Amino acid sequence: MTLSINKINLITSNRIYFNVTKNDNFGLLKKSHSMKKIIFHFTVFFILLIFLFQQLSYAQNTKLEEANHKEIALGIINQASTCALITIDENGFPISRMMQTLPTENDFIIWLATKPNTRKAEHVKVNEKVSVYFTENQSTGYVCIQGVAELVNDLEIKKSHWKEGWQSYYSNMETDMILIKIIPTAIELVSYSKGVISTEENWGAKKIFFTN
């Protein structure tokens, strides 16, 4: 009888030990699984953080580069005394002519003056898409403005863009002169003196787009 009781105690002890050990192992596995999940989520978070930092850094560098290129382009435009205005004629061909420049602000809106009955004015009435080409002094660099043009005949605006010496061209500012306002959609820029060079693949210029 004593032997049987001892056997029962031994079996019970073994079962208790097995259950405790089993529970301990399960707890360890559970902790290990939780730790793996934490490490996984931390790794994903860290990778996303690096990716976001790279994107922000790239965006910031792109913004700074664009601002620098705009400054270079504006300098080339305002140092030029003349530019070439390219319009599209009634047959769909581009026509280029030399024009006197006017000061350009940071918005890159180009203002030019002409007579109301000129070909360029008639072209703009039919096709608003134009280009304006400026060359860099003492260099092979250039700026090409692509944009949409409109004719402006407001007397006060014309007065604000009037240049001394134009009396010989426009005897009556109100009737003999009209302005061409060109709102930019894109700029193409090359300036070897400022380190802005065309691409090796297709000789393409640096291009900046405007969202108006």
Backbone as ProteinMPNN parsed JSONL, in Angstrom:
{"seq_chain_A": "MTLSINKINLITSNRIYFNVTKNDNFGLLKKSHSMKKIIFHFTVFFILLIFLFQQLSYAQNTKLEEANHKEIALGIINQASTCALITIDENGFPISRMMQTLPTENDFIIWLATKPNTRKAEHVKVNEKVSVYFTENQSTGYVCIQGVAELVNDLEIKKSHWKEGWQSYYSNMETDMILIKIIPTAIELVSYSKGVISTEENWGAKKIFFTN", "coords_chain_A": {"N_chain_A": [[0.841, -1.206, 0.0], [1.909, 1.201, 0.848], [3.876, 1.385, -1.09], [2.353, 1.723, -3.392], [1.186, 4.176, -2.884], [3.448, 5.766, -2.93], [4.152, 5.455, -5.609], [2.002, 6.696, -6.815], [2.358, 9.27, -5.85], [4.783, 9.837, -7.09], [4.103, 9.709, -9.8], [2.24, 11.77, -9.888], [3.853, 13.917, -9.191], [5.581, 13.914, -11.37], [3.805, 14.559, -13.397], [3.002, 17.101, -12.609], [5.477, 18.408, -12.766], [5.932, 18.124, -15.504], [3.814, 19.59, -16.568], [4.394, 22.121, -15.504], [6.887, 22.569, -16.685], [6.119, 22.484, -19.35], [4.406, 24.671, -19.464], [6.241, 26.668, -18.827], [7.97, 26.498, -21.056], [6.186, 27.173, -23.085], [5.618, 29.756, -22.331], [8.118, 30.912, -22.71], [8.393, 30.597, -25.482], [6.303, 32.206, -26.309], [7.169, 34.689, -25.364], [9.463, 34.903, -26.929], [8.371, 34.987, -29.487], [6.927, 37.377, -29.295], [9.039, 39.14, -28.946], [10.31, 38.881, -31.404], [8.364, 39.991, -33.06], [8.398, 42.617, -32.147], [11.015, 43.356, -32.847], [10.793, 43.069, -35.636], [8.83, 45.027, -36.307], [10.152, 47.305, -35.414], [12.34, 47.286, -37.143], [11.077, 47.649, -39.645], [9.967, 50.181, -39.192], [12.31, 51.659, -38.855], [13.484, 51.414, -41.405], [11.544, 52.711, -42.977], [11.793, 55.235, -41.876], [14.384, 55.961, -42.674], [13.968, 55.97, -45.444], [12.051, 58.048, -45.714], [13.58, 60.179, -44.778], [15.56, 60.28, -46.763], [13.969, 60.949, -48.962], [13.003, 63.484, -48.192], [15.402, 64.84, -48.007], [16.263, 64.694, -50.664], [14.207, 66.135, -51.923], [14.589, 68.639, -50.742], [17.177, 69.273, -51.671], [16.653, 69.324, -54.402], [14.894, 71.471, -54.533], [16.561, 73.583, -53.703], [18.447, 73.497, -55.745], [16.834, 74.125, -57.944], [16.068, 76.733, -57.264], [18.552, 77.996, -57.413], [19.13, 77.652, -60.138], [17.056, 79.147, -61.25], [17.795, 81.69, -60.393], [20.183, 82.03, -61.815], [19.159, 81.923, -64.431], [17.477, 84.18, -64.434], [19.361, 86.171, -64.155], [20.723, 85.975, -66.616], [18.651, 86.676, -68.371], [18.087, 89.351, -67.632], [20.49, 90.619, -68.157], [20.603, 90.748, -70.828], [20.207, 92.756, -73.706], [18.689, 92.439, -75.896], [16.352, 90.06, -77.288], [15.103, 87.007, -78.774], [11.986, 86.611, -80.154], [9.775, 84.041, -80.718], [7.161, 83.135, -82.719], [4.194, 81.465, -84.003], [3.268, 81.192, -87.337], [0.555, 81.735, -89.756], [0.689, 79.498, -91.313], [1.651, 77.548, -89.729], [4.356, 77.595, -89.214], [7.358, 78.349, -87.365], [8.287, 81.667, -86.571], [10.898, 83.913, -86.161], [12.1, 86.826, -84.492], [14.13, 89.693, -83.647], [13.955, 91.383, -80.524], [13.607, 94.219, -78.353], [14.464, 94.1, -74.929], [12.702, 94.094, -71.745], [12.834, 94.83, -68.222], [12.762, 91.924, -66.135], [10.945, 90.261, -63.609], [10.952, 88.194, -60.583], [8.908, 86.423, -61.112], [9.178, 85.67, -63.688], [7.643, 86.544, -65.802], [7.464, 87.715, -69.024], [7.739, 90.801, -70.655], [7.09, 92.497, -73.643], [7.238, 94.965, -76.247], [5.363, 96.218, -79.022], [3.952, 97.216, -82.221], [0.402, 97.493, -82.801], [-0.419, 96.411, -85.27], [1.421, 94.588, -86.187], [3.024, 91.563, -87.473], [3.709, 89.737, -85.471], [1.919, 90.364, -83.429], [-0.477, 89.675, -84.636], [-0.029, 86.952, -84.943], [0.008, 86.076, -82.259], [-2.631, 86.5, -81.559], [-3.87, 84.41, -82.855], [-2.446, 82.082, -82.183], [-1.398, 81.383, -79.085], [0.872, 80.254, -78.049], [4.266, 80.668, -77.49], [7.855, 81.249, -77.758], [10.706, 82.617, -76.09], [13.945, 83.697, -76.547], [17.045, 84.085, -74.974], [20.439, 85.077, -74.965], [23.508, 84.376, -73.27], [25.823, 86.763, -72.109], [29.163, 86.969, -73.33], [29.476, 84.203, -73.46], [28.458, 80.795, -74.245], [26.054, 80.187, -73.242], [22.457, 80.079, -72.609], [19.0, 81.106, -72.243], [15.8, 79.844, -72.625], [12.539, 80.742, -72.792], [9.471, 79.213, -72.551], [6.092, 79.737, -73.201], [2.765, 81.174, -72.727], [1.191, 83.71, -74.57], [-0.272, 86.994, -74.409], [-2.023, 89.876, -75.602], [-1.702, 93.157, -74.376], [-3.342, 96.12, -73.813], [-3.692, 98.133, -72.039], [-3.476, 101.415, -70.89], [-2.217, 102.427, -68.55], [-0.646, 100.27, -67.735], [1.013, 100.108, -69.936], [2.363, 102.521, -69.655], [3.851, 101.93, -67.375], [5.748, 100.223, -68.346], [7.149, 101.624, -70.163], [9.934, 102.773, -72.122], [12.663, 105.012, -72.203], [13.418, 106.75, -75.179], [11.803, 105.437, -76.872], [10.056, 107.041, -78.208], [10.527, 107.557, -80.873], [9.703, 105.266, -82.063], [7.082, 104.843, -81.243], [4.923, 107.156, -81.618], [2.522, 107.857, -80.524], [1.607, 106.673, -77.59], [-0.787, 105.557, -76.722], [-2.221, 104.652, -78.974], [-0.385, 103.638, -80.82], [1.162, 101.658, -79.705], [1.461, 98.43, -78.269], [1.476, 95.921, -75.736], [3.111, 92.772, -75.275], [2.45, 90.201, -73.244], [4.004, 87.556, -71.67], [3.41, 84.623, -70.16], [5.226, 82.342, -68.344], [5.605, 78.828, -68.96], [7.589, 76.991, -68.91], [11.165, 76.805, -68.475], [14.191, 76.627, -70.244], [17.571, 76.073, -69.643], [20.998, 76.763, -70.103], [24.226, 77.231, -68.948], [27.395, 77.465, -69.171], [29.349, 78.925, -67.905], [28.374, 79.118, -65.352], [28.221, 76.551, -64.554], [26.024, 75.046, -65.32], [25.243, 72.674, -67.362], [24.504, 71.036, -70.521], [22.957, 67.781, -70.923], [24.829, 64.728, -71.383], [23.695, 62.637, -72.773], [21.589, 63.448, -74.592], [22.12, 66.066, -75.104], [20.41, 67.772, -73.844], [18.926, 70.655, -72.355], [18.89, 72.093, -69.007], [15.764, 71.928, -67.464], [13.051, 73.751, -66.204], [9.894, 73.681, -64.809], [6.839, 75.536, -64.675], [4.039, 76.022, -62.577], [1.145, 77.424, -62.982]], "CA_chain_A": [[0.0, 0.0, 0.0], [2.841, 2.349, 0.901], [4.528, 1.45, -2.395], [1.383, 2.256, -4.352], [1.053, 5.608, -2.604], [4.676, 6.41, -3.419], [4.068, 5.499, -7.074], [1.019, 7.736, -7.167], [3.01, 10.56, -5.603], [5.81, 10.027, -8.111], [3.415, 10.013, -11.067], [1.651, 13.106, -9.744], [4.972, 14.87, -9.233], [6.053, 13.977, -12.763], [2.806, 15.291, -14.183], [3.1, 18.509, -12.229], [6.729, 18.907, -13.339], [5.751, 18.198, -16.958], [2.917, 20.713, -16.856], [5.132, 23.357, -15.226], [7.898, 22.711, -17.739], [5.4, 22.788, -20.585], [3.947, 26.064, -19.36], [7.431, 27.52, -18.911], [8.419, 26.501, -22.455], [5.199, 27.925, -23.843], [5.833, 31.16, -21.986], [9.347, 31.35, -23.368], [8.088, 30.707, -26.906], [5.445, 33.36, -26.467], [8.034, 35.858, -25.209], [10.35, 34.944, -28.088], [7.56, 35.43, -30.618], [6.642, 38.797, -29.076], [10.282, 39.866, -29.18], [10.524, 38.895, -32.855], [7.422, 40.959, -33.616], [8.905, 43.95, -31.799], [12.192, 43.602, -33.685], [10.313, 43.231, -37.01], [8.176, 46.325, -36.428], [11.176, 48.323, -35.256], [13.127, 47.291, -38.381], [10.254, 48.291, -40.673], [9.888, 51.606, -38.85], [13.626, 52.257, -39.104], [13.652, 51.486, -42.861], [10.665, 53.784, -43.43], [12.366, 56.506, -41.421], [15.507, 56.249, -43.572], [13.395, 56.29, -46.751], [11.459, 59.383, -45.632], [14.678, 61.137, -44.655], [16.176, 60.405, -48.079], [13.046, 61.682, -49.829], [13.006, 64.88, -47.772], [16.703, 65.393, -48.363], [16.26, 64.848, -52.121], [13.296, 67.238, -52.245], [15.24, 69.879, -50.321], [18.273, 69.534, -52.601], [16.042, 69.687, -55.687], [14.351, 72.828, -54.381], [17.696, 74.505, -53.675], [19.027, 73.505, -57.089], [15.92, 74.866, -58.818], [16.182, 78.149, -56.913], [19.834, 78.454, -57.955], [19.001, 77.728, -61.593], [16.197, 80.296, -61.555], [18.593, 82.897, -60.187], [21.095, 82.119, -62.968], [18.344, 82.242, -65.608], [17.02, 85.567, -64.329], [20.535, 87.005, -64.423], [20.967, 85.969, -68.063], [17.563, 87.425, -69.008], [18.165, 90.787, -67.357], [21.7, 91.221, -68.704], [20.458, 90.809, -72.285], [19.528, 93.956, -74.218], [17.749, 91.974, -76.92], [15.983, 88.645, -77.24], [14.398, 86.547, -79.968], [10.615, 86.156, -79.915], [9.37, 83.062, -81.731], [5.721, 82.908, -82.793], [3.785, 80.535, -85.057], [2.505, 81.933, -88.344], [-0.705, 81.151, -90.208], [0.964, 78.213, -91.966], [2.174, 76.624, -88.73], [5.81, 77.658, -89.141], [7.883, 79.299, -86.373], [8.901, 82.897, -87.08], [11.717, 84.516, -85.106], [12.572, 88.185, -84.731], [14.829, 90.314, -82.53], [13.132, 92.324, -79.771], [14.202, 94.899, -77.203], [13.984, 93.502, -73.685], [12.273, 94.895, -70.601], [13.215, 94.15, -66.978], [11.954, 90.768, -65.752], [10.916, 90.032, -62.164], [11.118, 86.802, -60.152], [7.846, 85.572, -61.647], [9.62, 85.321, -65.046], [6.73, 87.033, -66.835], [8.205, 88.518, -70.008], [6.993, 91.884, -71.285], [7.684, 93.03, -74.859], [6.395, 95.994, -76.86], [5.316, 96.241, -80.479], [2.802, 97.942, -82.752], [-0.77, 96.617, -82.853], [-0.662, 95.798, -86.573], [2.569, 93.772, -86.601], [2.771, 90.128, -87.667], [3.796, 89.018, -84.186], [0.663, 90.592, -82.716], [-1.489, 88.856, -85.31], [0.267, 85.55, -84.613], [-0.399, 85.821, -80.871], [-4.099, 86.43, -81.537], [-4.294, 83.109, -83.38], [-1.758, 81.01, -81.455], [-0.797, 82.026, -77.905], [2.103, 79.574, -77.652], [5.462, 81.342, -78.001], [9.121, 81.065, -77.055], [11.586, 83.79, -76.069], [15.318, 83.173, -76.432], [18.052, 85.043, -74.491], [21.796, 84.535, -74.953], [24.351, 84.827, -72.166], [26.955, 87.581, -72.546], [30.513, 86.405, -73.259], [29.387, 82.767, -73.198], [27.558, 80.073, -75.156], [24.858, 79.844, -72.494], [21.209, 80.694, -73.062], [17.732, 80.826, -71.571], [14.652, 79.824, -73.525], [11.265, 80.751, -72.084], [8.294, 78.729, -73.267], [4.941, 80.243, -72.477], [1.562, 81.606, -73.453], [1.239, 85.167, -74.722], [-1.504, 87.757, -74.586], [-1.814, 91.285, -75.918], [-2.175, 94.052, -73.313], [-3.462, 97.469, -74.362], [-4.039, 99.032, -70.944], [-2.571, 102.566, -70.96], [-1.42, 102.53, -67.326], [0.365, 99.202, -67.787], [1.992, 100.51, -70.951], [3.204, 103.564, -69.057], [4.777, 101.331, -66.399], [6.8, 99.489, -69.071], [7.7, 102.518, -71.19], [11.383, 103.0, -72.082], [13.131, 106.242, -72.837], [13.924, 106.528, -76.524], [10.794, 104.774, -77.695], [9.211, 108.016, -78.891], [10.737, 107.456, -82.322], [8.978, 104.082, -82.54], [5.666, 104.961, -80.9], [4.647, 108.576, -81.427], [1.355, 107.936, -79.639], [1.632, 105.454, -76.784], [-2.127, 104.991, -76.546], [-2.709, 103.994, -80.194], [0.676, 103.052, -81.651], [1.934, 100.665, -78.945], [0.761, 97.371, -77.542], [2.411, 95.05, -75.009], [2.946, 91.319, -75.306], [2.737, 89.613, -71.93], [4.258, 86.124, -71.836], [3.41, 83.893, -68.884], [6.057, 81.156, -68.604], [5.229, 77.468, -68.579], [8.838, 76.255, -68.689], [12.438, 77.455, -68.81], [15.355, 75.798, -70.556], [18.753, 76.845, -69.233], [22.374, 76.277, -70.21], [25.197, 78.271, -68.598], [28.678, 76.81, -68.906], [30.099, 79.76, -66.97], [27.818, 78.89, -64.01], [28.215, 75.108, -64.282], [24.768, 74.392, -65.731], [25.583, 72.187, -68.699], [23.541, 70.127, -71.123], [23.213, 66.371, -70.629], [25.654, 64.039, -72.369], [22.902, 61.684, -73.544], [20.875, 64.06, -75.726], [22.454, 67.504, -75.116], [19.24, 68.49, -73.351], [19.154, 71.729, -71.383], [18.194, 72.001, -67.73], [14.406, 72.418, -67.672], [12.279, 74.075, -65.012], [8.496, 73.844, -65.174], [6.045, 76.43, -63.855], [2.634, 75.652, -62.381], [0.422, 78.686, -62.786]], "C_chain_A": [[0.875, 1.254, 0.0], [3.521, 2.548, -0.435], [3.61, 2.089, -3.424], [1.223, 3.76, -4.166], [2.265, 6.379, -3.123], [4.663, 6.54, -4.943], [3.13, 6.598, -7.538], [1.635, 9.117, -6.99], [4.031, 10.892, -6.678], [5.178, 10.425, -9.444], [2.844, 11.421, -11.042], [2.717, 14.182, -9.841], [5.481, 15.049, -10.659], [5.098, 14.772, -13.639], [2.87, 16.789, -13.894], [4.339, 19.145, -12.849], [6.585, 19.107, -14.852], [4.893, 19.409, -17.338], [3.607, 22.059, -16.64], [6.146, 23.632, -16.317], [7.257, 23.107, -19.059], [4.937, 24.245, -20.604], [5.108, 27.05, -19.484], [7.919, 27.644, -20.349], [7.477, 27.326, -23.332], [5.356, 29.43, -23.598], [7.06, 31.729, -22.663], [9.128, 31.531, -24.866], [7.255, 31.951, -27.201], [6.256, 34.654, -26.371], [8.939, 36.033, -26.418], [9.608, 35.461, -29.316], [7.253, 36.928, -30.502], [7.872, 39.649, -29.365], [10.576, 39.97, -30.681], [9.61, 39.922, -33.525], [7.896, 42.385, -33.35], [10.088, 44.324, -32.687], [11.773, 43.858, -35.122], [9.711, 44.614, -37.212], [9.19, 47.472, -36.295], [12.012, 48.444, -36.526], [12.37, 47.983, -39.505], [10.181, 49.79, -40.443], [11.198, 52.308, -39.177], [13.872, 52.427, -40.602], [12.797, 52.612, -43.433], [11.21, 55.157, -43.056], [13.524, 56.926, -42.321], [14.993, 56.683, -44.939], [12.812, 57.709, -46.765], [12.527, 60.46, -45.534], [15.353, 61.361, -46.008], [15.3, 61.217, -49.027], [13.027, 63.167, -49.487], [14.302, 65.571, -48.159], [16.783, 65.648, -49.865], [15.393, 66.033, -52.539], [13.921, 68.586, -51.901], [16.362, 70.262, -51.273], [17.749, 69.972, -53.965], [15.516, 71.111, -55.649], [15.467, 73.865, -54.399], [18.334, 74.629, -55.055], [18.153, 74.311, -58.045], [15.996, 76.358, -58.542], [17.47, 78.746, -57.475], [19.763, 78.614, -59.464], [18.108, 78.897, -62.015], [16.967, 81.606, -61.419], [19.552, 83.117, -61.354], [20.327, 82.551, -64.214], [17.902, 83.703, -65.597], [18.164, 86.539, -64.603], [20.838, 87.105, -65.906], [19.921, 86.812, -68.781], [17.765, 88.928, -68.845], [19.47, 91.431, -67.815], [21.609, 91.372, -70.226], [19.709, 92.076, -72.687], [18.516, 93.604, -75.305], [17.435, 90.495, -76.692], [15.312, 88.282, -78.557], [13.019, 86.036, -79.557], [10.21, 85.241, -81.062], [7.869, 82.833, -81.624], [5.437, 81.918, -83.924], [2.904, 81.278, -86.053], [1.263, 81.164, -88.787], [-0.536, 79.806, -90.902], [1.56, 77.181, -91.007], [3.68, 76.611, -88.608], [6.255, 78.657, -88.066], [8.571, 80.479, -87.051], [9.633, 83.569, -85.925], [12.096, 85.937, -85.488], [13.22, 88.741, -83.455], [13.937, 91.36, -81.874], [13.969, 92.994, -78.69], [13.609, 94.318, -75.923], [13.508, 94.554, -72.696], [12.651, 94.139, -69.33], [12.222, 93.041, -66.608], [12.074, 90.532, -64.248], [11.051, 88.543, -61.865], [10.026, 85.867, -60.651], [8.127, 85.111, -63.08], [8.587, 85.666, -66.12], [7.509, 87.984, -67.74], [7.267, 89.552, -70.62], [7.781, 92.377, -72.495], [6.707, 94.038, -75.465], [6.475, 95.904, -78.38], [4.169, 97.129, -80.923], [1.621, 96.988, -82.908], [-0.956, 95.867, -84.17], [0.495, 94.929, -87.069], [2.174, 92.31, -86.763], [2.772, 89.377, -86.348], [2.508, 89.178, -83.377], [-0.455, 89.75, -83.322], [-1.285, 87.378, -85.006], [-0.243, 85.19, -83.222], [-1.919, 85.714, -80.752], [-4.603, 85.049, -81.952], [-3.721, 81.957, -82.568], [-0.97, 81.639, -80.306], [0.53, 81.404, -77.485], [3.316, 80.221, -78.317], [6.696, 80.874, -77.236], [9.906, 82.374, -77.127], [12.99, 83.301, -75.724], [16.28, 84.3, -76.056], [19.424, 84.367, -74.514], [22.6, 85.16, -73.815], [25.543, 85.607, -72.704], [28.28, 86.849, -72.351], [30.499, 84.9, -72.983], [28.464, 82.136, -74.235], [26.279, 79.655, -74.446], [23.626, 80.564, -73.03], [20.071, 80.346, -72.111], [16.638, 80.861, -72.629], [13.38, 79.726, -72.684], [10.186, 80.204, -73.011], [7.068, 79.195, -72.488], [3.764, 80.575, -73.364], [1.518, 83.139, -73.421], [-0.165, 85.751, -74.842], [-1.154, 89.2, -74.878], [-2.446, 92.148, -74.837], [-2.162, 95.473, -73.851], [-3.883, 98.492, -73.297], [-3.006, 100.168, -70.866], [-1.676, 102.662, -69.73], [-0.324, 101.464, -67.288], [1.433, 99.555, -68.813], [2.925, 101.596, -70.423], [4.242, 102.975, -68.112], [5.924, 100.579, -67.075], [7.464, 100.347, -70.156], [9.199, 102.716, -70.988], [11.714, 104.305, -72.788], [13.732, 105.912, -74.208], [12.924, 105.854, -77.439], [9.91, 105.753, -78.465], [9.335, 107.915, -80.408], [10.015, 106.256, -82.926], [7.467, 104.24, -82.356], [5.355, 106.426, -80.595], [3.449, 108.8, -80.508], [1.255, 106.621, -78.865], [0.261, 104.762, -76.738], [-2.574, 104.183, -77.765], [-1.641, 103.234, -80.967], [1.432, 101.907, -80.976], [1.003, 99.655, -78.284], [1.814, 96.491, -76.869], [2.069, 93.579, -75.257], [3.385, 90.786, -73.951], [2.859, 88.105, -72.096], [4.367, 85.475, -70.456], [4.148, 82.577, -69.087], [5.394, 79.857, -68.171], [6.465, 76.62, -68.303], [10.028, 77.128, -69.079], [13.436, 76.37, -69.191], [16.596, 76.655, -70.339], [20.03, 76.064, -69.504], [23.295, 77.45, -69.881], [26.5, 77.585, -68.222], [29.504, 77.609, -67.897], [29.634, 79.557, -65.529], [27.699, 77.393, -63.685], [26.92, 74.399, -64.594], [24.949, 73.953, -67.177], [24.519, 71.217, -69.204], [23.939, 68.681, -70.844], [24.037, 65.73, -71.738], [24.818, 63.164, -73.293], [22.274, 62.325, -74.774], [21.109, 65.564, -75.836], [21.271, 68.352, -74.632], [19.614, 69.523, -72.299], [18.457, 71.412, -70.069], [16.826, 72.636, -67.885], [13.704, 72.617, -66.344], [10.843, 74.342, -65.452], [7.805, 74.778, -64.176], [4.623, 75.884, -63.749], [1.874, 76.906, -62.027], [-1.018, 78.413, -62.344]], "O_chain_A": [[0.628, 2.217, -0.726], [3.732, 3.675, -0.884], [4.05, 2.905, -4.235], [1.136, 4.519, -5.131], [2.144, 7.475, -3.671], [5.085, 7.551, -5.504], [3.401, 7.323, -8.496], [1.477, 10.006, -7.827], [4.15, 12.033, -7.124], [5.642, 11.341, -10.124], [2.939, 12.168, -12.015], [2.524, 15.217, -10.479], [5.773, 16.16, -11.101], [5.512, 15.547, -14.5], [2.803, 17.622, -14.798], [4.286, 20.252, -13.383], [7.044, 20.105, -15.41], [5.194, 20.142, -18.28], [3.459, 22.994, -17.426], [6.264, 24.752, -16.815], [7.775, 23.95, -19.791], [5.057, 24.947, -21.608], [5.005, 28.095, -20.127], [8.241, 28.737, -20.815], [7.916, 28.077, -24.204], [5.246, 30.249, -24.511], [7.06, 32.867, -23.131], [9.614, 32.496, -25.456], [7.468, 32.648, -28.193], [6.075, 35.581, -27.16], [9.163, 37.15, -26.884], [10.136, 36.265, -30.084], [7.312, 37.657, -31.492], [7.774, 40.729, -29.947], [11.029, 41.007, -31.166], [10.026, 40.632, -34.441], [7.807, 43.251, -34.22], [10.169, 45.436, -33.209], [12.314, 44.751, -35.774], [10.042, 45.3, -38.179], [9.084, 48.484, -36.987], [12.357, 49.548, -36.948], [12.934, 48.8, -40.232], [10.317, 50.578, -41.379], [11.2, 53.418, -39.71], [14.401, 53.452, -41.032], [13.262, 53.38, -44.274], [11.101, 56.115, -43.822], [13.64, 58.095, -42.69], [15.503, 57.635, -45.529], [13.043, 58.474, -47.7], [12.398, 61.527, -46.134], [15.68, 62.494, -46.362], [15.788, 62.051, -49.789], [13.034, 64.014, -50.38], [14.307, 66.727, -48.581], [17.3, 66.677, -50.3], [15.781, 66.831, -53.392], [13.805, 69.551, -52.657], [16.496, 71.427, -51.645], [18.31, 70.861, -54.605], [15.67, 71.867, -56.608], [15.336, 74.909, -55.038], [18.712, 75.721, -55.481], [18.66, 75.085, -58.857], [15.991, 77.164, -59.472], [17.472, 79.878, -57.957], [20.272, 79.591, -60.014], [18.376, 79.557, -63.019], [16.808, 82.518, -62.231], [19.718, 84.241, -61.828], [20.771, 83.425, -64.959], [17.946, 84.38, -66.624], [17.965, 87.594, -65.205], [21.171, 88.179, -66.407], [20.25, 87.575, -69.69], [17.631, 89.686, -69.805], [19.563, 92.657, -67.863], [22.439, 92.044, -70.838], [18.697, 92.426, -72.079], [17.602, 94.378, -75.594], [18.162, 89.785, -75.997], [14.992, 89.159, -79.36], [12.9, 85.143, -78.718], [10.292, 85.619, -82.231], [7.364, 82.398, -80.588], [6.328, 81.578, -84.702], [1.921, 81.914, -85.673], [0.959, 80.09, -88.267], [-1.502, 79.059, -91.062], [1.928, 76.08, -91.417], [4.24, 75.719, -87.971], [5.613, 79.689, -87.874], [9.346, 80.301, -87.991], [9.068, 83.771, -84.85], [12.378, 86.225, -86.651], [12.904, 88.319, -82.343], [13.251, 92.124, -82.554], [14.922, 92.408, -78.177], [12.405, 94.073, -75.841], [13.855, 95.732, -72.79], [12.776, 92.915, -69.364], [11.009, 93.201, -66.748], [13.167, 90.594, -63.686], [11.239, 87.732, -62.771], [10.194, 84.648, -60.62], [7.409, 84.27, -63.62], [8.649, 85.136, -67.229], [8.132, 88.936, -67.271], [6.157, 89.233, -71.046], [8.979, 92.643, -72.401], [5.502, 93.972, -75.223], [7.512, 95.56, -78.946], [3.488, 97.729, -80.092], [1.822, 95.793, -83.126], [-1.58, 94.806, -84.194], [0.539, 94.573, -88.247], [1.138, 91.87, -86.265], [1.945, 88.492, -86.126], [2.062, 88.238, -82.719], [-1.278, 89.184, -82.602], [-2.252, 86.636, -84.832], [-0.849, 84.137, -83.026], [-2.433, 84.938, -79.947], [-5.631, 84.578, -81.463], [-4.412, 80.976, -82.294], [0.011, 82.347, -80.534], [1.239, 81.968, -76.652], [3.391, 80.315, -79.543], [6.597, 80.199, -76.212], [9.789, 83.134, -78.088], [13.194, 82.588, -74.741], [16.331, 85.334, -76.722], [19.55, 83.208, -74.12], [22.395, 86.317, -73.449], [26.202, 85.166, -73.646], [28.492, 86.19, -71.333], [31.413, 84.38, -72.343], [27.784, 82.827, -74.994], [25.502, 78.862, -74.978], [23.728, 81.522, -73.796], [20.167, 79.429, -71.296], [16.561, 81.794, -73.428], [13.174, 78.753, -71.959], [10.017, 80.688, -74.13], [7.012, 79.063, -71.266], [3.756, 80.304, -74.565], [1.772, 83.767, -72.393], [-1.101, 85.099, -75.306], [-0.109, 89.691, -74.451], [-3.582, 91.91, -74.427], [-1.128, 95.976, -74.288], [-4.368, 99.576, -73.62], [-1.805, 99.911, -70.785], [-0.487, 102.953, -69.861], [0.797, 101.735, -66.856], [2.621, 99.328, -68.584], [4.123, 101.593, -70.707], [5.375, 103.453, -68.048], [6.955, 100.327, -66.451], [8.244, 99.844, -70.965], [9.682, 102.814, -69.86], [11.133, 104.652, -73.816], [14.455, 104.928, -74.367], [13.164, 105.712, -78.638], [9.099, 105.333, -79.29], [8.373, 108.155, -81.138], [9.745, 106.217, -84.126], [6.68, 103.824, -83.206], [5.503, 106.879, -79.46], [3.374, 109.806, -79.804], [0.868, 105.591, -79.417], [0.174, 103.534, -76.719], [-3.229, 103.15, -77.619], [-1.954, 102.288, -81.69], [2.258, 101.255, -81.615], [-0.083, 99.989, -77.812], [2.921, 96.34, -77.386], [0.908, 93.205, -75.424], [4.548, 90.909, -73.567], [1.944, 87.449, -72.596], [5.295, 85.747, -69.695], [3.738, 81.77, -69.921], [4.713, 79.799, -67.147], [6.402, 75.647, -67.552], [9.917, 78.049, -69.889], [13.515, 75.327, -68.542], [16.667, 77.801, -70.785], [20.139, 74.879, -69.186], [23.166, 78.53, -70.458], [26.681, 77.171, -67.077], [30.271, 77.034, -67.124], [30.396, 79.79, -64.591], [27.138, 77.023, -62.655], [26.728, 73.258, -64.175], [24.824, 74.757, -68.101], [23.744, 70.656, -68.43], [25.102, 68.388, -70.566], [23.954, 66.138, -72.896], [25.173, 62.965, -74.455], [22.41, 61.805, -75.882], [20.398, 66.258, -76.563], [21.163, 69.526, -74.985], [20.495, 69.3, -71.469], [17.554, 70.576, -70.015], [16.718, 73.758, -68.38], [13.757, 71.757, -65.465], [10.605, 75.137, -66.362], [8.144, 74.804, -62.992], [4.078, 75.35, -64.715], [1.95, 77.394, -60.899], [-1.786, 79.35, -62.128]]}, "name": "protein", "num_of_chains": 1, "seq": "MTLSINKINLITSNRIYFNVTKNDNFGLLKKSHSMKKIIFHFTVFFILLIFLFQQLSYAQNTKLEEANHKEIALGIINQASTCALITIDENGFPISRMMQTLPTENDFIIWLATKPNTRKAEHVKVNEKVSVYFTENQSTGYVCIQGVAELVNDLEIKKSHWKEGWQSYYSNMETDMILIKIIPTAIELVSYSKGVISTEENWGAKKIFFTN"}
